[in-house]
Amino acid sequence: MFLYVVSYDIPDDKRRKKIADLLEGYGQRVQYSVFECQLSTEKYNDLRRRLRKLLKLEEDNIRFYPLSKHTLSQVETWGVGIPVIQPPTSIIV
């Protein structure tokens, strides 16, 4: 599992709503156009594939920022809001 910060800038209201709805199924909204998503490689690839179908690359912008355990420990949050998603310390198979 990896933690990804996914941010977007989508000018079209209908397309932006569809993208936000899709992302809500994969992670947690932390700001209006920013999500934190804890994903396996398979889920990450699935999310990218589904987003690609909705985007207009000539108009839209979406960014994926992977966070490692090392960089995750350096994340600072100020003010109100939810804490940063913590990846599991172990995985049960």
C-alpha positions as CSV (number, residue, x, y, z in Angstrom):
1,M,0.0,0.0,0.0
2,F,1.1,3.5,-0.8
3,L,-0.3,6.8,0.1
4,Y,-0.9,9.2,-2.8
5,V,-2.0,12.8,-2.7
6,V,-4.2,13.5,-5.8
7,S,-5.0,17.0,-6.7
8,Y,-6.9,18.4,-9.7
9,D,-7.9,21.5,-11.5
10,I,-10.9,20.9,-13.7
11,P,-12.7,23.9,-15.2
12,D,-15.9,22.1,-16.3
13,D,-18.4,21.7,-13.4
14,K,-19.9,18.4,-14.6
15,R,-16.5,16.8,-15.2
16,R,-15.1,18.1,-11.9
17,K,-18.1,16.5,-10.1
18,K,-17.6,13.2,-11.8
19,I,-13.9,13.2,-10.9
20,A,-14.5,14.2,-7.3
21,D,-17.2,11.4,-7.0
22,L,-14.7,8.9,-8.4
23,L,-11.9,9.9,-6.1
24,E,-14.2,9.7,-3.0
25,G,-14.4,6.0,-3.8
26,Y,-10.7,5.7,-3.5
27,G,-9.7,8.0,-0.8
28,Q,-10.4,10.9,1.6
29,R,-11.0,14.5,0.6
30,V,-8.7,16.7,2.6
31,Q,-9.3,20.0,0.7
32,Y,-11.7,21.0,-2.0
33,S,-9.6,19.5,-4.9
34,V,-7.2,17.4,-3.0
35,F,-7.5,13.7,-1.9
36,E,-5.3,11.4,0.1
37,C,-5.6,7.8,-1.2
38,Q,-4.1,4.7,0.3
39,L,-3.9,2.3,-2.6
40,S,-2.3,-0.9,-3.7
41,T,-0.6,-0.9,-7.1
42,E,-3.6,-2.6,-8.6
43,K,-6.0,0.0,-7.2
44,Y,-3.7,2.9,-8.2
45,N,-3.7,1.6,-11.8
46,D,-7.4,1.2,-11.7
47,L,-7.9,4.7,-10.5
48,R,-5.6,6.1,-13.2
49,R,-7.4,4.1,-15.9
50,R,-10.9,5.4,-14.8
51,L,-9.7,9.0,-14.4
52,R,-8.2,9.0,-17.9
53,K,-11.6,8.2,-19.4
54,L,-13.1,11.3,-17.7
55,L,-10.3,13.8,-18.3
56,K,-9.9,16.2,-21.2
57,L,-6.1,16.6,-21.3
58,E,-6.2,19.8,-23.3
59,E,-8.3,21.5,-20.5
60,D,-7.8,19.6,-17.2
61,N,-4.9,19.0,-14.8
62,I,-4.5,16.2,-12.4
63,R,-1.4,15.3,-10.3
64,F,-0.5,12.2,-8.3
65,Y,2.1,12.6,-5.5
66,P,3.3,9.4,-3.9
67,L,4.4,9.6,-0.3
68,S,6.8,7.2,1.2
69,K,7.0,6.3,4.9
70,H,10.0,8.6,5.2
71,T,8.3,11.7,3.6
72,L,5.0,10.9,5.3
73,S,6.6,11.5,8.7
74,Q,7.6,15.0,7.5
75,V,4.1,16.1,6.4
76,E,2.8,19.1,8.4
77,T,-0.8,20.0,8.7
78,W,-1.9,23.4,10.1
79,G,-5.3,24.5,11.1
80,V,-8.6,22.6,11.0
81,G,-9.2,19.5,9.1
82,I,-8.6,15.8,9.3
83,P,-5.2,14.2,10.1
84,V,-3.1,12.7,7.4
85,I,-4.0,9.1,6.5
86,Q,-1.5,6.7,8.2
87,P,-0.6,3.6,6.2
88,P,-1.0,0.3,8.0
89,T,2.1,-0.9,9.9
90,S,1.3,-4.5,8.8
91,I,-0.8,-6.2,6.1
92,I,-2.7,-9.3,6.8
93,V,-3.0,-11.6,3.8
